[in-house]
Amino acid sequence: MAHVLIVDDEPAIALALEFLMQQDGHAVTSVRTAADALAAPVPDVVLLDVMLPDGSGLDVCRALKARDAAPHVLMISARGRDVDAAHGLAAGADGYLTKPFAIADVAARVRALLAGDA
C-alpha cells in the first residue's frame, strides 16, 4: 500500500481524489496549503494543485523533489496551456493533468508511477 498526499484547496476535488485513492487501496493524507504539504511526512506520491492559497505548487514540487526520499509528483491544475505543463515538468513533476480531468486518468497515472518503483 502506497501513501498518497493530496494537496488541493478545493474541497470537492480533494474529497473525490481521496475516495479514488482509498478505493485503490492507498493510505491518504489530504492538506489544503503549501505549508501543510511541506510539513507532511514524505509520501510515495503527491497529487499537487498548482494554485494554492499560500503559495505555488511549483515551489512545493521543487522543495519535495529536493528531499532525499523524493516522492512522485503528479500536478493537477486548472492552468491548461502547454507552457503551464512545461513549467510543472521543469519543476520536477512526473506528470501534469488539467482540470477538469477524468478520474480514471488520475488512478492510472498513480498506478504507473508506483509500478516504476517495483
Chimera marker file (.cmm) of the C-alpha trace (Angstrom):
<marker_set name="trace">
<marker id="1" x="0.000" y="0.000" z="0.000" r="1" g="1" b="0" radius="0.5"/>
<marker id="2" x="1.374" y="3.377" z="-1.016" r="1" g="1" b="0" radius="0.5"/>
<marker id="3" x="0.938" y="6.651" z="0.836" r="1" g="1" b="0" radius="0.5"/>
<marker id="4" x="-0.610" y="9.413" z="-1.294" r="1" g="1" b="0" radius="0.5"/>
<marker id="5" x="-0.568" y="13.074" z="-0.278" r="1" g="1" b="0" radius="0.5"/>
<marker id="6" x="-3.312" y="15.190" z="-1.847" r="1" g="1" b="0" radius="0.5"/>
<marker id="7" x="-2.664" y="18.938" z="-1.902" r="1" g="1" b="0" radius="0.5"/>
<marker id="8" x="-5.692" y="20.837" z="-3.210" r="1" g="1" b="0" radius="0.5"/>
<marker id="9" x="-7.626" y="23.730" z="-1.703" r="1" g="1" b="0" radius="0.5"/>
<marker id="10" x="-10.871" y="22.815" z="-3.488" r="1" g="1" b="0" radius="0.5"/>
<marker id="11" x="-12.748" y="20.541" z="-1.048" r="1" g="1" b="0" radius="0.5"/>
<marker id="12" x="-14.818" y="18.753" z="-3.706" r="1" g="1" b="0" radius="0.5"/>
<marker id="13" x="-11.750" y="17.831" z="-5.752" r="1" g="1" b="0" radius="0.5"/>
<marker id="14" x="-9.782" y="16.806" z="-2.674" r="1" g="1" b="0" radius="0.5"/>
<marker id="15" x="-12.620" y="14.548" z="-1.481" r="1" g="1" b="0" radius="0.5"/>
<marker id="16" x="-13.005" y="12.919" z="-4.895" r="1" g="1" b="0" radius="0.5"/>
<marker id="17" x="-9.256" y="12.239" z="-5.079" r="1" g="1" b="0" radius="0.5"/>
<marker id="18" x="-9.220" y="10.913" z="-1.505" r="1" g="1" b="0" radius="0.5"/>
<marker id="19" x="-12.039" y="8.494" z="-2.307" r="1" g="1" b="0" radius="0.5"/>
<marker id="20" x="-10.360" y="7.379" z="-5.529" r="1" g="1" b="0" radius="0.5"/>
<marker id="21" x="-7.003" y="6.728" z="-3.883" r="1" g="1" b="0" radius="0.5"/>
<marker id="22" x="-8.607" y="4.884" z="-0.965" r="1" g="1" b="0" radius="0.5"/>
<marker id="23" x="-10.551" y="2.713" z="-3.423" r="1" g="1" b="0" radius="0.5"/>
<marker id="24" x="-7.216" y="1.797" z="-4.999" r="1" g="1" b="0" radius="0.5"/>
<marker id="25" x="-6.001" y="0.721" z="-1.565" r="1" g="1" b="0" radius="0.5"/>
<marker id="26" x="-3.705" y="3.628" z="-0.756" r="1" g="1" b="0" radius="0.5"/>
<marker id="27" x="-3.259" y="5.406" z="2.545" r="1" g="1" b="0" radius="0.5"/>
<marker id="28" x="-4.209" y="9.048" z="2.039" r="1" g="1" b="0" radius="0.5"/>
<marker id="29" x="-3.318" y="12.335" z="3.684" r="1" g="1" b="0" radius="0.5"/>
<marker id="30" x="-5.068" y="15.449" z="2.409" r="1" g="1" b="0" radius="0.5"/>
<marker id="31" x="-3.974" y="19.041" z="3.015" r="1" g="1" b="0" radius="0.5"/>
<marker id="32" x="-5.082" y="22.393" z="1.621" r="1" g="1" b="0" radius="0.5"/>
<marker id="33" x="-1.940" y="24.566" z="1.727" r="1" g="1" b="0" radius="0.5"/>
<marker id="34" x="1.655" y="24.633" z="0.546" r="1" g="1" b="0" radius="0.5"/>
<marker id="35" x="2.879" y="24.953" z="4.139" r="1" g="1" b="0" radius="0.5"/>
<marker id="36" x="0.945" y="21.859" z="5.217" r="1" g="1" b="0" radius="0.5"/>
<marker id="37" x="2.238" y="19.929" z="2.199" r="1" g="1" b="0" radius="0.5"/>
<marker id="38" x="5.833" y="20.677" z="3.126" r="1" g="1" b="0" radius="0.5"/>
<marker id="39" x="5.212" y="19.794" z="6.788" r="1" g="1" b="0" radius="0.5"/>
<marker id="40" x="3.577" y="16.427" z="6.000" r="1" g="1" b="0" radius="0.5"/>
<marker id="41" x="5.541" y="13.181" z="6.143" r="1" g="1" b="0" radius="0.5"/>
<marker id="42" x="7.090" y="12.371" z="2.755" r="1" g="1" b="0" radius="0.5"/>
<marker id="43" x="4.630" y="10.175" z="0.814" r="1" g="1" b="0" radius="0.5"/>
<marker id="44" x="5.143" y="7.887" z="-2.156" r="1" g="1" b="0" radius="0.5"/>
<marker id="45" x="3.021" y="10.057" z="-4.480" r="1" g="1" b="0" radius="0.5"/>
<marker id="46" x="1.783" y="13.649" z="-4.293" r="1" g="1" b="0" radius="0.5"/>
<marker id="47" x="-1.275" y="14.874" z="-6.199" r="1" g="1" b="0" radius="0.5"/>
<marker id="48" x="-0.462" y="18.584" z="-6.228" r="1" g="1" b="0" radius="0.5"/>
<marker id="49" x="-2.532" y="21.564" z="-7.300" r="1" g="1" b="0" radius="0.5"/>
<marker id="50" x="-0.520" y="24.397" z="-8.836" r="1" g="1" b="0" radius="0.5"/>
<marker id="51" x="-2.527" y="27.266" z="-7.335" r="1" g="1" b="0" radius="0.5"/>
<marker id="52" x="-2.621" y="27.115" z="-3.550" r="1" g="1" b="0" radius="0.5"/>
<marker id="53" x="-3.817" y="29.819" z="-1.155" r="1" g="1" b="0" radius="0.5"/>
<marker id="54" x="-0.384" y="30.360" z="0.417" r="1" g="1" b="0" radius="0.5"/>
<marker id="55" x="1.987" y="29.710" z="-2.454" r="1" g="1" b="0" radius="0.5"/>
<marker id="56" x="2.757" y="27.976" z="-5.688" r="1" g="1" b="0" radius="0.5"/>
<marker id="57" x="2.517" y="24.244" z="-6.197" r="1" g="1" b="0" radius="0.5"/>
<marker id="58" x="5.562" y="24.625" z="-8.442" r="1" g="1" b="0" radius="0.5"/>
<marker id="59" x="7.613" y="25.744" z="-5.432" r="1" g="1" b="0" radius="0.5"/>
<marker id="60" x="6.208" y="22.876" z="-3.371" r="1" g="1" b="0" radius="0.5"/>
<marker id="61" x="7.166" y="20.443" z="-6.129" r="1" g="1" b="0" radius="0.5"/>
<marker id="62" x="10.738" y="21.764" z="-6.254" r="1" g="1" b="0" radius="0.5"/>
<marker id="63" x="11.068" y="21.502" z="-2.466" r="1" g="1" b="0" radius="0.5"/>
<marker id="64" x="9.682" y="17.953" z="-2.379" r="1" g="1" b="0" radius="0.5"/>
<marker id="65" x="11.907" y="16.806" z="-5.225" r="1" g="1" b="0" radius="0.5"/>
<marker id="66" x="14.978" y="18.214" z="-3.426" r="1" g="1" b="0" radius="0.5"/>
<marker id="67" x="14.457" y="15.821" z="-0.499" r="1" g="1" b="0" radius="0.5"/>
<marker id="68" x="16.485" y="12.628" z="-0.147" r="1" g="1" b="0" radius="0.5"/>
<marker id="69" x="13.372" y="10.462" z="-0.434" r="1" g="1" b="0" radius="0.5"/>
<marker id="70" x="11.698" y="12.460" z="-3.198" r="1" g="1" b="0" radius="0.5"/>
<marker id="71" x="8.119" y="11.408" z="-3.921" r="1" g="1" b="0" radius="0.5"/>
<marker id="72" x="6.497" y="11.090" z="-7.312" r="1" g="1" b="0" radius="0.5"/>
<marker id="73" x="4.548" y="14.269" z="-8.084" r="1" g="1" b="0" radius="0.5"/>
<marker id="74" x="1.525" y="14.495" z="-10.348" r="1" g="1" b="0" radius="0.5"/>
<marker id="75" x="0.497" y="18.124" z="-10.813" r="1" g="1" b="0" radius="0.5"/>
<marker id="76" x="-3.202" y="18.860" z="-11.195" r="1" g="1" b="0" radius="0.5"/>
<marker id="77" x="-4.198" y="22.333" z="-12.306" r="1" g="1" b="0" radius="0.5"/>
<marker id="78" x="-6.822" y="24.489" z="-13.928" r="1" g="1" b="0" radius="0.5"/>
<marker id="79" x="-3.966" y="26.015" z="-15.918" r="1" g="1" b="0" radius="0.5"/>
<marker id="80" x="-4.052" y="24.080" z="-19.150" r="1" g="1" b="0" radius="0.5"/>
<marker id="81" x="-1.741" y="25.871" z="-21.555" r="1" g="1" b="0" radius="0.5"/>
<marker id="82" x="1.255" y="23.960" z="-22.897" r="1" g="1" b="0" radius="0.5"/>
<marker id="83" x="3.598" y="26.386" z="-21.173" r="1" g="1" b="0" radius="0.5"/>
<marker id="84" x="1.938" y="25.640" z="-17.803" r="1" g="1" b="0" radius="0.5"/>
<marker id="85" x="2.561" y="21.922" z="-18.187" r="1" g="1" b="0" radius="0.5"/>
<marker id="86" x="6.135" y="22.659" z="-19.249" r="1" g="1" b="0" radius="0.5"/>
<marker id="87" x="6.659" y="24.721" z="-16.074" r="1" g="1" b="0" radius="0.5"/>
<marker id="88" x="5.285" y="21.877" z="-13.965" r="1" g="1" b="0" radius="0.5"/>
<marker id="89" x="7.559" y="19.325" z="-15.572" r="1" g="1" b="0" radius="0.5"/>
<marker id="90" x="10.538" y="21.684" z="-15.301" r="1" g="1" b="0" radius="0.5"/>
<marker id="91" x="9.815" y="21.981" z="-11.556" r="1" g="1" b="0" radius="0.5"/>
<marker id="92" x="10.283" y="18.220" z="-11.308" r="1" g="1" b="0" radius="0.5"/>
<marker id="93" x="6.745" y="16.889" z="-11.691" r="1" g="1" b="0" radius="0.5"/>
<marker id="94" x="6.385" y="13.385" z="-13.080" r="1" g="1" b="0" radius="0.5"/>
<marker id="95" x="3.156" y="14.305" z="-14.859" r="1" g="1" b="0" radius="0.5"/>
<marker id="96" x="0.636" y="17.115" z="-15.367" r="1" g="1" b="0" radius="0.5"/>
<marker id="97" x="-3.155" y="16.887" z="-15.648" r="1" g="1" b="0" radius="0.5"/>
<marker id="98" x="-5.534" y="19.764" z="-16.291" r="1" g="1" b="0" radius="0.5"/>
<marker id="99" x="-8.878" y="20.263" z="-14.571" r="1" g="1" b="0" radius="0.5"/>
<marker id="100" x="-11.387" y="19.009" z="-15.320" r="1" g="1" b="0" radius="0.5"/>
<marker id="101" x="-9.757" y="15.608" z="-15.563" r="1" g="1" b="0" radius="0.5"/>
<marker id="102" x="-11.043" y="12.083" z="-15.966" r="1" g="1" b="0" radius="0.5"/>
<marker id="103" x="-10.816" y="10.392" z="-12.590" r="1" g="1" b="0" radius="0.5"/>
<marker id="104" x="-9.671" y="7.180" z="-14.265" r="1" g="1" b="0" radius="0.5"/>
<marker id="105" x="-6.672" y="9.066" z="-15.693" r="1" g="1" b="0" radius="0.5"/>
<marker id="106" x="-5.513" y="10.049" z="-12.209" r="1" g="1" b="0" radius="0.5"/>
<marker id="107" x="-5.748" y="6.484" z="-10.930" r="1" g="1" b="0" radius="0.5"/>
<marker id="108" x="-3.940" y="5.108" z="-13.974" r="1" g="1" b="0" radius="0.5"/>
<marker id="109" x="-1.123" y="7.640" z="-13.679" r="1" g="1" b="0" radius="0.5"/>
<marker id="110" x="-0.644" y="6.930" z="-9.968" r="1" g="1" b="0" radius="0.5"/>
<marker id="111" x="-0.515" y="3.189" z="-10.691" r="1" g="1" b="0" radius="0.5"/>
<marker id="112" x="2.058" y="3.791" z="-13.452" r="1" g="1" b="0" radius="0.5"/>
<marker id="113" x="4.243" y="5.926" z="-11.186" r="1" g="1" b="0" radius="0.5"/>
<marker id="114" x="4.155" y="3.295" z="-8.460" r="1" g="1" b="0" radius="0.5"/>
<marker id="115" x="4.797" y="0.466" z="-10.934" r="1" g="1" b="0" radius="0.5"/>
<marker id="116" x="8.039" y="2.194" z="-11.850" r="1" g="1" b="0" radius="0.5"/>
<marker id="117" x="9.172" y="1.672" z="-8.233" r="1" g="1" b="0" radius="0.5"/>
<marker id="118" x="8.608" y="-2.091" z="-8.313" r="1" g="1" b="0" radius="0.5"/>
<link id1="1" id2="2" r="1" g="1" b="0" radius="0.2"/>
<link id1="2" id2="3" r="1" g="1" b="0" radius="0.2"/>
<link id1="3" id2="4" r="1" g="1" b="0" radius="0.2"/>
<link id1="4" id2="5" r="1" g="1" b="0" radius="0.2"/>
<link id1="5" id2="6" r="1" g="1" b="0" radius="0.2"/>
<link id1="6" id2="7" r="1" g="1" b="0" radius="0.2"/>
<link id1="7" id2="8" r="1" g="1" b="0" radius="0.2"/>
<link id1="8" id2="9" r="1" g="1" b="0" radius="0.2"/>
<link id1="9" id2="10" r="1" g="1" b="0" radius="0.2"/>
<link id1="10" id2="11" r="1" g="1" b="0" radius="0.2"/>
<link id1="11" id2="12" r="1" g="1" b="0" radius="0.2"/>
<link id1="12" id2="13" r="1" g="1" b="0" radius="0.2"/>
<link id1="13" id2="14" r="1" g="1" b="0" radius="0.2"/>
<link id1="14" id2="15" r="1" g="1" b="0" radius="0.2"/>
<link id1="15" id2="16" r="1" g="1" b="0" radius="0.2"/>
<link id1="16" id2="17" r="1" g="1" b="0" radius="0.2"/>
<link id1="17" id2="18" r="1" g="1" b="0" radius="0.2"/>
<link id1="18" id2="19" r="1" g="1" b="0" radius="0.2"/>
<link id1="19" id2="20" r="1" g="1" b="0" radius="0.2"/>
<link id1="20" id2="21" r="1" g="1" b="0" radius="0.2"/>
<link id1="21" id2="22" r="1" g="1" b="0" radius="0.2"/>
<link id1="22" id2="23" r="1" g="1" b="0" radius="0.2"/>
<link id1="23" id2="24" r="1" g="1" b="0" radius="0.2"/>
<link id1="24" id2="25" r="1" g="1" b="0" radius="0.2"/>
<link id1="25" id2="26" r="1" g="1" b="0" radius="0.2"/>
<link id1="26" id2="27" r="1" g="1" b="0" radius="0.2"/>
<link id1="27" id2="28" r="1" g="1" b="0" radius="0.2"/>
<link id1="28" id2="29" r="1" g="1" b="0" radius="0.2"/>
<link id1="29" id2="30" r="1" g="1" b="0" radius="0.2"/>
<link id1="30" id2="31" r="1" g="1" b="0" radius="0.2"/>
<link id1="31" id2="32" r="1" g="1" b="0" radius="0.2"/>
<link id1="32" id2="33" r="1" g="1" b="0" radius="0.2"/>
<link id1="33" id2="34" r="1" g="1" b="0" radius="0.2"/>
<link id1="34" id2="35" r="1" g="1" b="0" radius="0.2"/>
<link id1="35" id2="36" r="1" g="1" b="0" radius="0.2"/>
<link id1="36" id2="37" r="1" g="1" b="0" radius="0.2"/>
<link id1="37" id2="38" r="1" g="1" b="0" radius="0.2"/>
<link id1="38" id2="39" r="1" g="1" b="0" radius="0.2"/>
<link id1="39" id2="40" r="1" g="1" b="0" radius="0.2"/>
<link id1="40" id2="41" r="1" g="1" b="0" radius="0.2"/>
<link id1="41" id2="42" r="1" g="1" b="0" radius="0.2"/>
<link id1="42" id2="43" r="1" g="1" b="0" radius="0.2"/>
<link id1="43" id2="44" r="1" g="1" b="0" radius="0.2"/>
<link id1="44" id2="45" r="1" g="1" b="0" radius="0.2"/>
<link id1="45" id2="46" r="1" g="1" b="0" radius="0.2"/>
<link id1="46" id2="47" r="1" g="1" b="0" radius="0.2"/>
<link id1="47" id2="48" r="1" g="1" b="0" radius="0.2"/>
<link id1="48" id2="49" r="1" g="1" b="0" radius="0.2"/>
<link id1="49" id2="50" r="1" g="1" b="0" radius="0.2"/>
<link id1="50" id2="51" r="1" g="1" b="0" radius="0.2"/>
<link id1="51" id2="52" r="1" g="1" b="0" radius="0.2"/>
<link id1="52" id2="53" r="1" g="1" b="0" radius="0.2"/>
<link id1="53" id2="54" r="1" g="1" b="0" radius="0.2"/>
<link id1="54" id2="55" r="1" g="1" b="0" radius="0.2"/>
<link id1="55" id2="56" r="1" g="1" b="0" radius="0.2"/>
<link id1="56" id2="57" r="1" g="1" b="0" radius="0.2"/>
<link id1="57" id2="58" r="1" g="1" b="0" radius="0.2"/>
<link id1="58" id2="59" r="1" g="1" b="0" radius="0.2"/>
<link id1="59" id2="60" r="1" g="1" b="0" radius="0.2"/>
<link id1="60" id2="61" r="1" g="1" b="0" radius="0.2"/>
<link id1="61" id2="62" r="1" g="1" b="0" radius="0.2"/>
<link id1="62" id2="63" r="1" g="1" b="0" radius="0.2"/>
<link id1="63" id2="64" r="1" g="1" b="0" radius="0.2"/>
<link id1="64" id2="65" r="1" g="1" b="0" radius="0.2"/>
<link id1="65" id2="66" r="1" g="1" b="0" radius="0.2"/>
<link id1="66" id2="67" r="1" g="1" b="0" radius="0.2"/>
<link id1="67" id2="68" r="1" g="1" b="0" radius="0.2"/>
<link id1="68" id2="69" r="1" g="1" b="0" radius="0.2"/>
<link id1="69" id2="70" r="1" g="1" b="0" radius="0.2"/>
<link id1="70" id2="71" r="1" g="1" b="0" radius="0.2"/>
<link id1="71" id2="72" r="1" g="1" b="0" radius="0.2"/>
<link id1="72" id2="73" r="1" g="1" b="0" radius="0.2"/>
<link id1="73" id2="74" r="1" g="1" b="0" radius="0.2"/>
<link id1="74" id2="75" r="1" g="1" b="0" radius="0.2"/>
<link id1="75" id2="76" r="1" g="1" b="0" radius="0.2"/>
<link id1="76" id2="77" r="1" g="1" b="0" radius="0.2"/>
<link id1="77" id2="78" r="1" g="1" b="0" radius="0.2"/>
<link id1="78" id2="79" r="1" g="1" b="0" radius="0.2"/>
<link id1="79" id2="80" r="1" g="1" b="0" radius="0.2"/>
<link id1="80" id2="81" r="1" g="1" b="0" radius="0.2"/>
<link id1="81" id2="82" r="1" g="1" b="0" radius="0.2"/>
<link id1="82" id2="83" r="1" g="1" b="0" radius="0.2"/>
<link id1="83" id2="84" r="1" g="1" b="0" radius="0.2"/>
<link id1="84" id2="85" r="1" g="1" b="0" radius="0.2"/>
<link id1="85" id2="86" r="1" g="1" b="0" radius="0.2"/>
<link id1="86" id2="87" r="1" g="1" b="0" radius="0.2"/>
<link id1="87" id2="88" r="1" g="1" b="0" radius="0.2"/>
<link id1="88" id2="89" r="1" g="1" b="0" radius="0.2"/>
<link id1="89" id2="90" r="1" g="1" b="0" radius="0.2"/>
<link id1="90" id2="91" r="1" g="1" b="0" radius="0.2"/>
<link id1="91" id2="92" r="1" g="1" b="0" radius="0.2"/>
<link id1="92" id2="93" r="1" g="1" b="0" radius="0.2"/>
<link id1="93" id2="94" r="1" g="1" b="0" radius="0.2"/>
<link id1="94" id2="95" r="1" g="1" b="0" radius="0.2"/>
<link id1="95" id2="96" r="1" g="1" b="0" radius="0.2"/>
<link id1="96" id2="97" r="1" g="1" b="0" radius="0.2"/>
<link id1="97" id2="98" r="1" g="1" b="0" radius="0.2"/>
<link id1="98" id2="99" r="1" g="1" b="0" radius="0.2"/>
<link id1="99" id2="100" r="1" g="1" b="0" radius="0.2"/>
<link id1="100" id2="101" r="1" g="1" b="0" radius="0.2"/>
<link id1="101" id2="102" r="1" g="1" b="0" radius="0.2"/>
<link id1="102" id2="103" r="1" g="1" b="0" radius="0.2"/>
<link id1="103" id2="104" r="1" g="1" b="0" radius="0.2"/>
<link id1="104" id2="105" r="1" g="1" b="0" radius="0.2"/>
<link id1="105" id2="106" r="1" g="1" b="0" radius="0.2"/>
<link id1="106" id2="107" r="1" g="1" b="0" radius="0.2"/>
<link id1="107" id2="108" r="1" g="1" b="0" radius="0.2"/>
<link id1="108" id2="109" r="1" g="1" b="0" radius="0.2"/>
<link id1="109" id2="110" r="1" g="1" b="0" radius="0.2"/>
<link id1="110" id2="111" r="1" g="1" b="0" radius="0.2"/>
<link id1="111" id2="112" r="1" g="1" b="0" radius="0.2"/>
<link id1="112" id2="113" r="1" g="1" b="0" radius="0.2"/>
<link id1="113" id2="114" r="1" g="1" b="0" radius="0.2"/>
<link id1="114" id2="115" r="1" g="1" b="0" radius="0.2"/>
<link id1="115" id2="116" r="1" g="1" b="0" radius="0.2"/>
<link id1="116" id2="117" r="1" g="1" b="0" radius="0.2"/>
<link id1="117" id2="118" r="1" g="1" b="0" radius="0.2"/>
</marker_set>
